[in-house]
Structure formats: C-alpha cells, structure tokens
Amino acid sequence: MTNRNDDGAGRRVDGIERQLSALSASVDKRFDAVDERFDSGETRIAEGFAEQRRYTEFAFERLSTEMRSGLERLERKLDRFIDTQLQTNELVDRRLRALEGPGLL
C-alpha cells in the first residue's frame, strides 16, 4: 500500500513540477514581451526627442535669420534718420550763425 501512496504522491509532485515549469516559462515569456515593449517604447521616445531637437534647431535658425534681417533693416533706417538729423542740425546751425553774423541776434 505504501507504494500506491508513494506512487500517487510522486505523480502529483511530478504534475505540480510540470505545472510550475509551464507557469515559469509563461511568466518568462510575458516578461520578455514586456521588456521588448519597453525597449520599443524607449526607442520611440528617443526618436521623438531627436526629431523635436532637429525641429527646434531648425526653428531657432530660421528665427535667428529673420531677426538678423529685421535688425539690419532697422539699423539702416536708423542710420538714414541719423544722417538726415545731422544734415538738418547742420543747416540750422548755419542759419543761426548767419543770423548772428550781421548782428541781427
């Protein structure tokens, strides 16, 4: 009788071991699948950051170019205004000197 109990218990232990092995393999497969998804996600995130950086650098360069162009136009306008003001000041000075010369002022 002890053989039957031992034999039955041995079969149950073998069955449990097989189930545990199958469960372990299933868990390992799921962890591998999760790892693959994380790796895939990390790759997509890294690619997204790289794309965002390229766009930011492009936009910054474009903005910088437009600002330089606008500032150069503004500088030319200011230079013309300053030149005009200097000429006007010179004419006013000449007129004032002309008026002071003959003793009118």
C-alpha positions as CSV (number, residue, x, y, z in Angstrom):
1,M,0.0,0.0,0.0
2,T,2.8,2.4,0.7
3,N,3.8,2.0,-3.0
4,R,0.5,3.2,-4.2
5,N,0.6,6.3,-1.9
6,D,4.2,7.0,-2.8
7,D,3.4,6.4,-6.5
8,G,0.3,8.7,-6.3
9,A,2.2,11.4,-4.4
10,G,5.1,11.1,-6.8
11,R,2.8,11.6,-9.7
12,R,1.2,14.6,-8.0
13,V,4.7,16.1,-7.4
14,D,5.7,15.5,-11.0
15,G,2.4,17.1,-12.1
16,I,3.0,20.1,-9.9
17,E,6.6,20.4,-11.1
18,R,5.4,20.4,-14.7
19,Q,2.8,23.0,-14.0
20,L,5.3,25.1,-12.2
21,S,7.7,24.8,-15.1
22,A,5.0,25.7,-17.6
23,L,4.0,28.7,-15.4
24,S,7.6,29.7,-15.1
25,A,8.1,29.6,-18.9
26,S,4.8,31.5,-19.3
27,V,6.0,34.2,-16.9
28,D,9.4,34.4,-18.6
29,K,7.7,34.9,-22.0
30,R,5.5,37.6,-20.6
31,F,8.5,39.4,-19.0
32,D,10.3,39.1,-22.3
33,A,7.3,40.6,-24.1
34,V,7.2,43.5,-21.5
35,D,11.0,44.0,-22.0
36,E,10.5,44.2,-25.7
37,R,7.7,46.7,-25.3
38,F,9.8,48.9,-23.0
39,D,12.7,48.7,-25.5
40,S,10.4,49.6,-28.3
41,G,8.9,52.5,-26.3
42,E,12.4,53.8,-25.3
43,T,13.4,53.7,-29.0
44,R,10.3,55.7,-30.0
45,I,10.8,58.2,-27.2
46,A,14.5,58.7,-28.2
47,E,13.5,59.1,-31.8
48,G,10.8,61.6,-30.8
49,F,13.3,63.6,-28.8
50,A,15.7,63.6,-31.7
51,E,13.0,64.8,-34.1
52,Q,12.0,67.5,-31.6
53,R,15.6,68.7,-31.3
54,R,16.0,68.8,-35.1
55,Y,12.8,70.9,-35.4
56,T,13.8,73.2,-32.5
57,E,17.3,73.8,-34.1
58,F,15.6,74.4,-37.5
59,A,13.1,76.9,-36.0
60,F,15.8,78.6,-34.0
61,E,18.0,79.1,-37.0
62,R,15.1,80.4,-39.0
63,L,14.1,82.8,-36.3
64,S,17.7,83.9,-35.9
65,T,18.0,84.6,-39.6
66,E,14.7,86.6,-39.7
67,M,15.8,88.6,-36.6
68,R,19.2,89.4,-38.1
69,S,17.5,90.5,-41.3
70,G,15.0,92.7,-39.4
71,L,17.7,94.2,-37.2
72,E,19.8,95.0,-40.3
73,R,16.8,96.8,-41.9
74,L,16.2,98.7,-38.7
75,E,19.8,99.7,-38.4
76,R,19.8,101.0,-42.0
77,K,16.7,103.1,-41.2
78,L,18.2,104.5,-38.1
79,D,21.4,105.3,-39.9
80,R,19.3,107.2,-42.5
81,F,17.4,109.0,-39.8
82,I,20.6,110.0,-38.0
83,D,22.1,111.2,-41.3
84,T,19.0,113.3,-42.0
85,Q,19.0,114.7,-38.5
86,L,22.7,115.6,-38.7
87,Q,22.1,117.4,-42.0
88,T,19.2,119.2,-40.6
89,N,21.2,120.2,-37.5
90,E,24.0,121.5,-39.7
91,L,21.6,123.6,-41.8
92,V,20.0,125.0,-38.6
93,D,23.5,125.8,-37.2
94,R,24.4,127.6,-40.5
95,R,21.3,129.7,-40.4
96,L,21.8,130.6,-36.8
97,R,25.4,131.6,-37.5
98,A,24.2,133.6,-40.5
99,L,21.7,135.4,-38.3
100,E,24.3,136.0,-35.6
101,G,26.9,137.3,-38.0
102,P,25.4,140.6,-39.2
103,G,24.3,141.3,-35.7
104,L,20.6,140.5,-36.0
105,L,20.5,138.5,-32.9
